[in-house]
Amino acid sequence: MSEELLRDRDGHVEVLTINRPQARNAINLTTAQAISGALDECATDDGVWVVILTGAENKAFSAGMDLKAFAQGEFPATEQGFGGITERHFPKPLICAANGSAFAGGFEMLLSCDLVVAAEHAVFGIPEASRGLIAGAGGLIRLPRRIARAVALEMALTGEPLSAARAHEIGLINRVVPATEVMNTAMALAQRICANAPLAVRASKRVMLEAMDMTEEAAWGLNNEAFGAIAASPDALEGAVAFAEKRPPVWQSK
């Protein structure tokens, strides 16, 4: 395991921590490869139901690309995109615990997550245009799908950042809490998800995300196919039996 990515397991929740606080958790190739490898493993590990991605300490979730490494000819991407994540279709719930600010590629990694818990002091932005670049790791694609187009355009064209409070107000993030409560809140959210049937959770995520790019007719086809498969699963039967017996269900991820 790379020292630049720490891994921990709490029940069915895997926690990945970018461990480069001296560089504001900027991403170099080693870190990108470690994140990519960890997510590959989590995707196929039946014991992992939810993943939390966070950064060490509380100054930054990630400042984006490690410019010193880039100046030496290194680009921190894998086949799964910047940071090993931005072009990835991860099948399980992925929560970003934004312990601090996220800019450029770091913000685009945040946008690759399904849910976001952020520290009150965190600030988010895609300032690439002020450096003669564009937010090429998914910011221009994902941001207008997460918030109003006019607000997304303003962020991209001006490079001006958003506070955590404003990001929450416009629906970009799910929770804003004191820095000391970020991980506890993210873990509570993850555990709440884990109380539900894992296959149903994954199917819900898949249908909701894929249907966005489909016609309504195609989306209904995807929805009905997913419903049929989940309804016939052992966990669906367990859910009904547990409800009738007035007890918590015991999910088998089957």
Phi, psi and omega in degrees: 000134180292140176291345181273357173221116179265144180233140179214153180234130176233099185064239179262014182250123176261130179250123177249124182241118174291118191249063177226054185299332179294341178244025183054036178056032174295153187261123170252180185296320180300317179293317179300317180293323179293317178297316180299314180295319180295317180291325174301315181293317181296326182297328184254358180273112182296343180277349179259120180252332180218145176239136173249130176247127182217180178238156180287145180061201187228015178281321183207141166291306172193134178277003180098217184289140174286104186292331178294317178292322179297321180295340178264011175094011182260137175237123189276066180222157174235188176298342180264014175098185180302135179067011181073017188219331194290342176246020183266141172255086185278128189282343185253161179301134182235118183252131173265122173261091185281090182289347179197197186290158179221120181234154174051234182301329177296320177291324179291330172293319176301317180293343178280350179269158183279320183229152182225128170248126187235149174287149182302328184273357185291148177228144185231144178187163174236086186273014188304324182299331179286351177248011179081017182237181170238162177283084191272004181255030174109351181299320182285344179266311187279324187301313179290351174271344183261331182224174179302141184302320182298321179289319178298317178297319179299317179298316183288322186276330180263333185077003182288139182276166175248141172284163178299321180298316180292321179298322178290320181300323183265007174085015180283327180234161187267323183220144171236123185220165173302151184306324182289347184252003185300307183292321178299319181291318178296320180293321178298320178295317179297317180293327177295321176295320182293345176287346181262164181295123186299322179292322178293322178297313182295320179294321178298316178298313183299312182297314184298317183285316183288328182294338180299332183257013183246161167292162180298322180297314179294322180296321177296322177299315178297315181300313184291324177297315180295318181298317180298317181294317182289320181298333181269004185277153175302326180293327177295319176296317179299320179299317180292316181295316180298321178297315181295325181271001178055051178222160176294140178288152175247101185281141178250359184059040179226000000 
